[in-house]
Amino acid sequence: HCKEDGGITNFNISVAVTDKFMEALEKNEEYELVSPHDGEVVRKLSAGMVWDEIAKGTWKTGDPGLIFIDRINKSPANPIRNDGWIIESTNPCGEQPLYPFDACNLGSIFLGYFVKETNDGVKTIDWEGLRETTKTAVRFLDDVIERNPLPLPQIKEVVSRIRRIGLGVGGWADMLIELGISYDSEEALQLAGKVMKF
């Protein structure tokens, strides 16, 4: 309910959902609230009641989203494996699963800058420019790991060891407009796959 009073409207809020919670929901049972500090069960709640509150919040404010935390720990959604470590949370937008004291440096490439016009007036993607910018951006994001003043030594240790970065894109619609491709077309879907794979 934290977004309902308007105090944090610009944040994305996510709820970590466990397999045990989903099993309790399916069976219309209670689930255990476990203290992360000592593993003790501190309370039980009706999974159905909590599920209804999540649904009401999502209807009212668009949040919370759901993070299926056990699935993340068992799947390729966590590409960086460390024996004995488990993903406990994500970044504030729910995009990036994180270990305790972990962080992910994020950056974006604006695709609208990578449309070029050939000599015969045809607009196309500047694949070589995109390749060089991607390499540079990855290098710069890795450099941020070295230069970023982190508030705790544990964070510095984990971040330096894992070196987690994320490079995304912006300006997708701008690129499509420049190329004369309809946003909801099959051609746009094919190009999206090609660009992101590239």
C-alpha positions in Angstrom: 0.0 0.0 0.0 3.0 2.3 0.1 2.2 4.1 -3.1 -1.4 4.9 -2.3 -0.7 8.0 -0.3 1.3 9.5 -3.1 4.6 9.6 -1.3 6.7 7.5 -3.6 4.8 7.7 -6.9 7.9 7.7 -9.0 9.2 4.4 -7.7 8.4 0.9 -9.0 7.6 -1.4 -6.2 7.9 -5.2 -6.4 7.0 -8.0 -4.0 9.2 -11.1 -3.8 6.9 -14.2 -4.1 8.2 -17.6 -3.1 7.1 -21.0 -4.3 5.8 -21.7 -0.7 3.5 -18.6 -1.0 2.2 -19.8 -4.3 1.5 -23.3 -3.0 -0.3 -21.8 0.0 -2.4 -19.6 -2.3 -3.3 -22.5 -4.5 -4.4 -24.5 -1.4 -6.1 -21.5 0.3 -3.8 -21.8 3.3 -1.6 -19.6 5.4 2.1 -19.1 4.7 4.9 -18.3 7.1 6.6 -14.9 7.5 10.3 -15.7 8.2 12.7 -13.3 9.7 15.7 -12.7 7.4 17.9 -12.1 10.4 17.6 -15.5 12.1 15.3 -17.7 10.0 12.6 -17.8 12.7 8.9 -17.9 11.8 7.5 -14.7 13.2 3.9 -14.8 11.9 1.5 -16.5 9.5 -0.8 -14.8 7.0 -3.5 -16.0 4.7 -1.9 -16.2 1.2 -5.3 -15.4 -0.4 -5.7 -12.2 1.7 -2.2 -11.0 0.8 -2.8 -11.9 -2.9 -6.0 -9.9 -2.9 -4.2 -6.9 -1.4 -1.5 -7.1 -4.0 -4.2 -7.2 -6.7 -6.0 -4.2 -5.2 -2.7 -2.2 -5.0 -1.9 -3.0 -8.6 -5.3 -1.9 -9.7 -5.1 1.4 -7.8 -1.5 2.4 -8.5 0.1 0.0 -11.0 2.2 -1.6 -8.3 3.4 -3.8 -6.8 4.8 -6.0 -9.5 5.8 -9.6 -8.7 9.2 -11.1 -8.5 9.2 -14.9 -8.4 12.3 -15.1 -6.3 12.7 -18.9 -6.1 12.3 -19.2 -9.9 15.0 -16.6 -10.4 17.4 -18.6 -8.1 16.7 -21.8 -10.1 16.8 -20.5 -13.6 19.1 -18.7 -16.1 17.5 -15.4 -14.9 20.5 -15.3 -12.7 23.4 -15.6 -15.1 26.1 -15.0 -12.4 26.3 -18.1 -10.2 28.1 -18.2 -6.9 28.0 -21.3 -4.7 26.0 -20.7 -1.6 24.7 -17.3 -2.6 21.1 -16.7 -3.3 19.3 -13.8 -4.9 17.3 -12.0 -2.2 16.0 -9.0 -4.0 16.2 -6.8 -7.1 17.1 -3.3 -7.9 14.3 -0.8 -7.1 12.7 -1.2 -10.6 12.7 -5.0 -10.3 14.8 -5.5 -13.5 17.9 -6.9 -12.0 18.1 -9.7 -9.4 20.9 -9.0 -6.9 22.8 -10.9 -4.2 23.2 -9.3 -0.8 25.5 -6.2 -1.1 25.3 -6.5 -4.9 24.7 -3.7 -7.3 24.3 -3.3 -11.1 25.5 -0.3 -13.0 23.1 0.5 -15.8 23.5 2.4 -19.1 21.6 2.9 -22.3 22.4 3.5 -25.9 20.0 5.8 -27.7 19.2 4.0 -31.0 17.9 7.1 -32.8 21.5 8.2 -33.3 22.3 5.0 -35.3 20.2 5.6 -38.4 22.2 6.8 -41.4 21.3 7.7 -44.9 23.1 6.0 -47.8 24.2 7.9 -50.9 21.0 6.9 -52.7 18.9 8.3 -49.9 17.9 5.1 -48.2 17.9 5.1 -44.4 19.6 2.1 -42.7 21.1 1.2 -39.3 24.7 2.2 -38.7 25.7 -1.3 -37.5 29.4 -0.4 -37.2 28.7 2.7 -35.2 26.4 0.7 -32.9 29.1 -2.0 -32.5 31.8 0.5 -31.5 29.4 2.4 -29.1 28.3 -0.9 -27.5 32.0 -1.8 -26.9 32.7 1.6 -25.5 29.6 1.7 -23.3 30.5 -1.8 -21.8 34.0 -0.6 -21.1 32.7 2.6 -19.4 30.2 0.7 -17.3 33.0 -1.6 -16.2 35.1 1.5 -15.4 32.3 2.8 -13.2 32.8 -0.3 -11.0 36.4 0.8 -10.3 35.7 4.5 -9.8 32.3 4.5 -8.0 32.6 5.4 -4.3 30.5 2.7 -2.6 29.2 3.3 0.9 30.1 -0.1 2.4 33.2 -2.3 2.1 30.9 -5.4 1.6 29.3 -3.7 -1.5 32.8 -2.9 -2.9 33.9 -6.5 -2.4 30.8 -8.0 -4.1 30.5 -5.5 -6.9 34.2 -5.8 -7.7 34.0 -9.6 -7.7 30.8 -9.9 -9.8 31.2 -6.9 -12.1 27.5 -6.8 -12.9 26.5 -4.3 -15.6 23.4 -3.8 -17.7 23.4 -2.1 -21.1 19.9 -1.3 -22.5 18.5 0.8 -25.3 16.3 3.9 -25.7 14.9 5.6 -28.7 13.5 2.5 -30.3 10.4 4.3 -31.6 12.6 7.1 -32.9 14.7 4.5 -34.9 11.5 2.9 -36.3 10.2 6.3 -37.4 13.5 7.2 -39.1 13.5 3.8 -40.9 9.8 4.2 -41.9 8.8 1.0 -40.0 5.4 0.7 -38.2 5.8 0.2 -34.5 3.4 -2.8 -34.3 4.6 -4.6 -37.5 6.2 -7.9 -37.9 9.1 -6.1 -39.4 9.6 -4.1 -36.2 9.5 -7.3 -34.1 12.1 -8.9 -36.4 14.3 -5.8 -36.2 14.0 -5.7 -32.4 15.3 -9.2 -32.1 18.2 -8.4 -34.5 19.2 -5.2 -32.8 19.1 -6.7 -29.3 20.9 -9.9 -30.3 23.5 -7.6 -32.0 
